Amino acid sequence: MGDMTDDTRWLDDGEQEVWRAFITMSGALNDQLDRQLQRDSDMPYTYYEILVVLSHAPDRSMRMSELAGLRGSSRSRLSHAVARLEQAGWVRRQECPTDKRGSLAVLTDDGFAALAAAAPGHVTAVREKLFDRLTPEQVKVLGEISKAVLEGLDPDKQLPGCRNLDH
Amino acid sequence: MGDMTDDTRWLDDGEQEVWRAFITMSGALNDQLDRQLQRDSDMPYTYYEILVVLSHAPDRSMRMSELAGLRGSSRSRLSHAVARLEQAGWVRRQECPTDKRGSLAVLTDDGFAALAAAAPGHVTAVREKLFDRLTPEQVKVLGEISKAVLEGLDPDKQLPGCRNLDH
């Protein structure tokens, strides 16, 4: 498409090569991590991510709106995933005590146990597929790149946090 | 999870920080590029990617099995996407002349035109959200990282290519 006469700042050959490599790598890495979790722990990667985020949150709970903002995922997709996690007994939903509009997702003990059982296989895959392939300097630069790009992405519209959980 | 006594090579704090930043960035970047394409060109990013790959292939056609291998996407997901692209008149399917088992996806003129119309908005978003945020050195290292990780990923099982298209 690069020969069109318009104002578009097309990618040059080197940029195109970097972009194709990056987008292929990140898609394939995501797919392979998903397959490992499905195969060994019977959960998709998106569910694992939700359990991880809740496990680090105060009281292992978080507002649905905050949870959606974290991965840039839509509210409807998140609601669907959380409904499935509720069916599995890994997450429960409850009203936010300070805001009737808010709804909290809470990690259950069973959910924490499922996460703990899945974590060794997942972390081993992340180490083998990413960290073992890179030099310490490349790891450092990957962190810098990721933060620089994240800062430029449109922030998701979030409701204010559920106050009494900010401790 | 890092305090378990087992053989897992857990990520240290610095590695965890890089991993969280990377996985959040790549997920959010993908989502935002998808939203731009849906909003401005009424196609999901996965469809755009298929059109791009076909546009670069000899005769603008590729075996379905090769196409699936390129993004590590499953055959069934790809079949679904190509069926939708067929309905839109952007891709047509035909038998591979040298292999009765093979099936080719071919980009139509309408598909090429749809891609050409969508490309400026997409490339502008890629430049603004990724390249404009990075130094030339970071872009170079991102290419090296992406290739190093790709080389370590499990190759997808592919059928041999459709011979008379290798020109």
Interface residues (C-beta under 8 A of the other chain):
Chain A: M1 M4 D6 T8 R9 W10 L11 G14 E15 E17 V18 W19 A21 F22 I23 T24 M25 S26 G27 A28 L29 N30 D31 Q32 E49 L70 R71 G72 S73 L115 A116 A119 P120 V123 T124 V126 R127 E128 K129 L130 F131 D132 R133 L134 Q138 V139 K140 V141 L142 G143 E144 I145 S146 K147 A148 V149 L150 E151 G152 L153 D154
Chain B: M1 M4 D6 T8 R9 W10 L11 G14 E15 E17 V18 W19 A21 F22 I23 T24 M25 S26 G27 A28 L29 N30 D31 Q32 E49 L70 R71 G72 S73 L115 A116 A119 P120 V123 T124 V126 R127 E128 K129 L130 F131 D132 R133 L134 Q138 V139 K140 V141 L142 G143 E144 I145 S146 K147 A148 V149 L150 E151 G152 L153 D154
